[in-house]
Amino acid sequence: MRKSKEVKRGFYTNFGKRAFDLVIAFILFPTISVIILFTSIIILVIERDQVFFKQIRIGIDGRPFMIWKFRTMKSHMSTGSKRVERNWTNGIPDDFFFKENVDNPLITKLGKWLRRLSIDEIPQYLNVIKGEMSFIGPRPEVPDFTQYYNDYQSARLKVKPGITGWAQVNGRSDISHGEKINYDRSYVENCKFSLDVKILGMTFVNLIKREGAY
């Protein structure tokens, strides 16, 4: 078992990141507003069904919040995944992979396109505005997984979850849970403005390449 050293939040983590988020939110507001409106209309016209998917996720210091995404699955199946009891007694195994089947018949044709382009994540802009998330940070996890975290893994909850993050730009869906935790720990321990700017730039590059998206 890996030992967990104490992770302390610095000035940037406590105050600077919120200022960073608000500045980026202000700059992106016209573009994000158009994308949300346009995508909502497309979903309504093509699928004639609910636009958004909402789910409880775990945020900073283990606080739950409601995450917003564009719906990509059939509406009667968009309330969240079925709870599975796992025999994990010492944290989530490092070699565990969580990947959604790209050929899942419950994912709509439009949903596959939205996921591939990461457009389904854009409504989380609202979570950023509310202060529940940051643009940059570990991805928000579901309670069914965080309940198994050990002390080392729980350190990723020391900062607000993000729309993108250090683990996402270094593999996203193609890395194991252990690798994800290591990237997230590295981010939490080295959180600073220059790293956030770097991750933001790498995210745009990955979106253009469409790497690791499912």
N, C-alpha and C positions, 0 to 999 in steps of 0.2 A: 504493500500500500504506500502511495506517495504521501510524504508529509506536507501538511499545509501550513505555510507561514502566514502570519497576519497580514492582511491587505488593508492599507490605510488610504483613504481618499484625500487627495490634495486639493489645492485651491481651484485648479482648472476643473477637476471632476465635480466639485461641489457648486461652483458658480460659473466658471468659464464655458462649460458645455452648454448650459442653458442659453447663454448669450449667443453662442455659436449657432445653436438650433434656431433661435428666433431670427437671426440675421439671414440664414439660409432659407428659412420658411418665408420670409418677406420677399427675398429675391425670386424664389420659385413660385410664389403665389399665383401669378397670371398663368403660367404654364400648367401647374398642377390643377388649377381650377378648370381649365379647358379640357384636360385629359379626363378628369373625374366626370365632368358633365357629358363629354362625348362618349366615353365608355359606358356610362349609365344608360344613355339613350340607345346605344347599340345592343346592350343586354336586354333592355325592355322590348325593343323592336324585334330582335331575332328570337329571343327565348320567351318573351312575355311572362317573365317570372321575377322573383325578387332579385334585387341588384347586389346587395351586400351580404357578406358572411361575417358573423360575429362569434367570437369564441373567447373563453377565459384563458388568459396566459399569466405567467408569473413574472413580475417586474422586480425593480430594485428592492433589496432587502426582503425578498419573498412576498411582496405585496401583490395580490391578484388584480387584474384589470381586464377590461373587455377590448380585444383587438378587433380592428376593422380591416376587411379585405373585400375585393370583388369576388362574388360567388363564381366558382369554377366547376362545382359539382351540381348534380341534380338537387333541387331545393330540399326535397324530403330527406336527403342524405347529408345536408350541409350544416347539421347541428353539432358536428364533432365526431371524432373517431370513437369506436366502441372501446370501453375500458378493458384492459388486459392485465391480469395479475401476473407479475413476473417474480421469479425466485432470485431477486437481487438483494443481497444482504450487506454488501460492502460497496455500495455505489453502483452506477451504471458501468458495465464492463467496457474497457477501453476498445475492444474489438467490435463493439456493437455498431451496426450501420442502420440508419433510418432513412429509407428511400421509399418514396411513393411510386407505385407502378404507373409508368407513363401511359400504359395501355389500359388502365383501370376504366371499365365501361361506365362508371359513375361520373367520370369527368366529361363534361360536355365538349363538343368540338370547339366552341368558342373559348371554353375554359382552358383547353390545351394551348391555344394561341396566347391567351392572357398570361398563363404561367411561363410559357417559353420566353416571352418578352418581359417578364417580371412586372407586368402592368397590374396584376392582381394585388400586389403589395402597396400600390400607391395610396389607397385610402388610409394607410397608417400615418400619413401626413397629419390626419386629424388627431391621432394619438400623440404625435410630437407636439402639436399646438397645445394640447391639454396638459403636457408635461409628464405623460405616462411613459413615453418613449423618447429616444434621441435619434437623430439621423444615423449616428455611428454608435455601435455597441454590440454586445452579444445578442444573437437572435432570441426573442422571447420564447420560453419553453412552456409546454403544457404541464399542468399540475401532475398528471399521471407519470411524468418523468422526473420532475423535480422532487417528488416525494421520496425518490430513491437516492438522491444526491448524498455523497459523503462530504466531509469538510472541505476537501480539496476542490471538489466540483462546485460546491456552494459558493465559492469565492467569485464565480462569474456573475453572481447576483449583487455584487457590491456596486455596480453601476447600472444606469438605466439601460434596458434592452434597446437595440437599434434596428433600423430598417436594413442597414448593411453593417458589416463589421469585419474585423481582422480575419476571422475564420472564413467568412463568406468570400473574401477576395483571394483566399488561399486554398480554395477547393470546394466550398459550398456543399453541395450534396455528394461530392465524391470523396469525402474524408470520413474516417471513423469517428466515433464519439470521443475517444481518447484524444485524437488529434484536435478535434474541435475544442475540447476543454483546454488543451494546452495553448491553443491560439487565443482563446478567450481570457485565460489567466494572464498570458503575456500582455494582452491589451489592458486589462484591469490594472496590472502592476506598472505599466508604462504609459498610462493614459495622459495625453497632452495634445495641445492644439496641432502641432506639426504632424502627429500621427493621424489625427482625424482628417486633416487635409489630404494626406497621402492615401488613406483608405477611400476617401471620396473620389479622388482621381482614378484609383485602381478600379473602383466600382463602375465608373463610366466606361472604362476600357473593357471590362468584362461584359458589360451589357451589350457593347458593340459586337464583341466576339460571341456572345450568348453562351458562355462557358458555365457548366455546372447547373443549368436551369432545367427543371422538370415540371 
